């Protein structure tokens, strides 16, 4: 699990079939000083996060594939909580 800040939303006309109907967000992973580290990541959001929100994300691709009911999905990151 990682803390991340939502920086935007991604849209695509061509995407993997497991992404259809999913909300795709762009997020910066944060260090312990709430500063972005590394490259932004693409995350699937089920919780209604928006730009500027701090979220808890997981890289448990297997868990996400179970949620998506698609064992071949390339998805990796997903929101598991929104920080108050």
MOBEL-V567982 format. One record per residue. N is the residue number from 0. OMEGA is omega in whole degrees, -180 to 180 (NA if undefined). BURIAL is # if it has 9 or more other ideal C-beta (glycine too) atoms within 8 Angstrom, else .. Layout:
# MOBEL-V567982
n = {N/N}
omega = {OMEGA/OMEGA}
burial = {BURIAL/BURIAL}
This chain:
# MOBEL-V567982
n = {0/1/2/3/4/5/6/7/8/9/10/11/12/13/14/15/16/17/18/19/20/21/22/23/24/25/26/27/28/29/30/31/32/33/34/35/36/37/38/39/40/41/42/43/44/45/46/47/48/49/50/51/52/53/54/55/56/57/58/59/60/61/62/63/64/65/66/67/68/69/70/71/72/73/74/75/76/77/78/79/80/81/82/83}
omega = {-179/168/179/177/-180/-179/180/-179/179/174/-179/177/177/-179/178/-176/179/179/-179/-180/-179/176/-179/-179/175/-177/172/175/-175/174/-177/176/-179/176/180/176/177/-179/175/178/176/-178/173/-175/176/-169/180/178/179/-178/178/179/171/-175/171/-179/179/176/179/-178/180/178/179/178/177/178/-179/-177/180/-175/179/-179/177/-178/179/-174/177/-180/175/177/174/-178/178/NA}
burial = {./#/#/#/#/#/./././././././././././#/#/././#/./#/#/#/#/#/#/#/././././././././././#/./#/#/#/./#/./#/./././#/#/#/#/#/#/././#/./#/#/#/././#/././././#/./#/./#/#/#/././#/./.}
